[in-house]
Amino acid sequence: MNISIIDMTHVFYLIKGHMHYHDNIDIINSYNNKPGLVNIAKKHKIAVEQVYNIMREYRLNQLNKNVIIAKKGTYNVSTTRTTTKISRPKDYF
């Protein structure tokens, strides 16, 4: 089995993004349903800056994932404003 440093780095960023999404799923879904930092901050009783940082990190993770996927050329990626839909070959995993 030949594992490269680049593959390990890609996996790290994919896992990091996945963990961030699941830690903040309610806030991210609220933003995706109805954008507005102030409204989401009030709804979840957190600071506007915290909502901003959560969404910023989420978007950076989405960008990292899209770059990794495009570089590997193994996925068919279609993106919308803040979400990414990915279809993978059946034999990928």
C-alpha positions in Angstrom: 0.0 0.0 0.0 1.5 3.3 -1.1 0.2 6.3 0.8 1.5 9.7 -0.1 1.8 12.8 2.1 -0.6 14.6 -0.2 -3.3 11.9 0.2 -2.9 12.1 4.0 -3.2 15.9 3.9 -6.3 15.6 1.7 -7.9 13.1 4.2 -7.0 15.4 7.1 -8.8 18.4 5.5 -11.8 16.2 4.5 -12.2 14.9 8.1 -11.7 18.4 9.6 -14.5 19.7 7.4 -16.7 16.8 8.2 -16.2 17.3 12.0 -16.8 21.1 11.7 -20.0 20.5 9.8 -21.4 18.0 12.4 -20.3 20.2 15.3 -22.3 23.2 13.8 -25.0 21.5 11.8 -27.9 23.4 13.3 -26.3 26.8 12.5 -25.1 25.8 9.1 -28.5 24.5 8.1 -30.2 27.6 9.5 -28.0 29.7 7.3 -28.6 27.6 4.3 -32.3 27.8 4.8 -32.5 31.5 5.5 -29.2 33.5 5.3 -28.7 36.3 7.8 -26.1 36.4 10.5 -28.1 38.5 13.0 -31.2 36.4 12.7 -29.3 33.2 13.2 -27.3 34.6 16.1 -30.6 35.5 17.8 -32.2 32.2 17.1 -29.2 30.2 18.5 -28.4 32.7 21.2 -24.8 33.2 20.1 -22.7 36.2 18.9 -22.9 37.4 15.3 -19.2 37.0 15.1 -19.4 33.4 16.1 -22.0 32.7 13.3 -19.7 34.5 10.9 -16.7 32.4 11.9 -18.7 29.1 11.7 -19.9 29.9 8.2 -16.5 31.2 7.1 -14.9 27.9 8.3 -17.6 25.9 6.6 -17.1 27.7 3.3 -13.3 27.2 3.5 -13.9 23.5 4.1 -16.2 23.3 1.1 -13.5 25.0 -1.0 -10.8 22.6 0.3 -13.0 19.7 -0.5 -13.8 20.9 -4.0 -10.1 21.6 -4.8 -9.2 18.1 -3.5 -11.9 16.5 -5.5 -11.0 18.4 -8.7 -7.3 17.6 -8.3 -8.0 13.9 -7.9 -10.6 14.0 -10.7 -12.6 11.2 -9.2 -15.9 13.0 -8.5 -18.6 14.8 -10.4 -19.1 18.0 -8.5 -21.9 20.5 -8.8 -22.0 23.4 -6.4 -24.6 25.8 -5.2 -24.3 28.9 -3.0 -23.2 27.1 0.3 -23.7 23.5 -0.4 -21.9 20.9 -2.5 -23.6 17.9 -4.1 -21.1 15.1 -4.9 -21.7 11.9 -6.8 -19.0 9.3 -6.6 -18.5 6.1 -8.6 -20.0 3.1 -6.9 -16.7 1.3 -6.6 -14.8 4.3 -5.1 -15.1 3.1 -1.4 
